[in-house]
Amino acid sequence: MKLIIKDRGMGKTTQLIHISEATGYPIVVAYKTMIDNIKSMATKLGCKIPEPVLVSDIVTGKTQYDNILVDEVTLDGVLKKALNNYFNSNVVACTCSPYVNIEAYYSLPKRNLTVSCD
């Protein structure tokens, strides 16, 4: 899994739209308004993507895909719910780093960034 970590307005969704067009994987979102926004952005970018899907449609089994792209995984507690379910515990905090091999990881410059997922 690839993590796309950037500040708001820095191109995360745009990057997902390009990945969706290249792979044919649908983008999964928390809210209906996000579907409309992604479709509008894709049109402006000239990208042809599959219809975006609601998280609730995946969770309830209304629709199923082998591969998906998730936009704003922290909205509506999606990440927290997934981690809690996976670990069968209440995950209070977690850390993550971009996907790198362990040798490269230890040579990266250190930054201090805390993000709330609530």
C-alpha positions in Angstrom: 0.0 0.0 0.0 1.3 3.4 -0.9 0.6 6.3 1.5 0.2 9.8 -0.1 0.9 12.2 2.7 0.6 15.9 1.9 -1.1 19.0 3.4 -4.6 20.0 2.3 -4.7 21.4 -1.2 -1.3 20.0 -2.2 -2.5 17.4 -4.8 -3.4 14.2 -2.9 -6.8 13.8 -4.7 -5.3 14.9 -8.0 -2.7 12.2 -7.6 -5.3 9.6 -6.8 -7.3 10.6 -9.9 -4.3 10.0 -12.1 -3.6 6.6 -10.4 -7.3 5.7 -10.9 -7.1 6.6 -14.6 -3.9 4.6 -15.0 -5.1 1.5 -13.1 -8.9 1.5 -13.5 -9.2 1.2 -9.7 -12.1 3.2 -8.2 -11.6 5.9 -5.6 -13.5 5.3 -2.3 -14.7 8.3 -0.3 -16.5 8.9 2.9 -19.2 11.3 1.7 -21.4 11.8 -1.4 -20.1 15.4 -1.9 -16.6 14.0 -2.3 -17.8 11.8 -5.2 -19.1 14.9 -7.0 -15.9 16.8 -6.3 -13.7 14.0 -7.6 -15.8 13.6 -10.7 -15.6 17.3 -11.3 -11.8 17.3 -10.8 -11.3 14.4 -13.1 -13.3 16.1 -15.8 -11.2 19.3 -15.4 -8.0 17.2 -15.6 -9.3 15.4 -18.7 -9.1 12.1 -16.9 -11.4 9.1 -17.4 -11.9 7.3 -14.1 -14.3 4.6 -12.8 -17.3 5.9 -10.8 -16.1 6.8 -7.3 -17.6 4.7 -4.5 -18.8 5.4 -0.9 -17.0 3.7 2.0 -20.4 2.6 3.3 -21.1 0.7 0.0 -17.9 -1.3 0.5 -18.4 -1.9 4.2 -22.0 -3.1 3.8 -21.0 -5.3 1.0 -23.2 -3.4 -1.5 -20.2 -3.4 -3.8 -16.8 -5.2 -3.8 -13.5 -4.6 -5.6 -10.2 -6.4 -5.6 -8.3 -3.1 -5.6 -9.4 0.4 -4.4 -7.9 3.8 -3.8 -9.1 5.6 -0.6 -9.3 9.4 -0.5 -8.9 11.1 2.9 -8.7 7.8 4.9 -9.0 9.7 8.2 -12.4 11.2 7.4 -15.4 9.6 9.2 -13.0 7.5 11.3 -12.3 5.1 8.4 -8.6 4.4 9.3 -9.4 4.2 13.1 -12.2 1.7 12.5 -10.1 -0.4 10.2 -7.2 -0.5 12.6 -9.5 -1.2 15.6 -11.1 -4.1 13.6 -7.7 -5.5 12.4 -6.1 -5.4 15.9 -9.4 -6.2 17.8 -8.4 -3.3 20.1 -8.9 0.4 20.5 -5.9 1.9 18.6 -5.2 5.2 20.4 -2.2 6.4 18.4 -0.1 5.1 15.5 2.8 6.2 13.4 3.7 5.8 9.8 6.5 6.5 7.4 6.4 6.6 3.6 7.2 3.1 2.1 11.0 2.7 2.0 13.4 -0.1 2.7 14.9 -0.2 6.2 18.4 1.1 5.1 16.9 4.1 3.3 14.6 4.7 6.3 17.4 5.2 8.7 19.2 7.6 6.3 16.1 9.9 5.9 16.1 13.4 7.6 14.0 13.4 10.7 10.9 15.5 11.0 8.4 16.0 13.9 4.8 15.9 12.7 1.8 14.8 14.7 -1.6 14.3 13.0 -4.9 13.6 14.7 -7.1 11.0 13.0 -10.2 11.7 15.1 
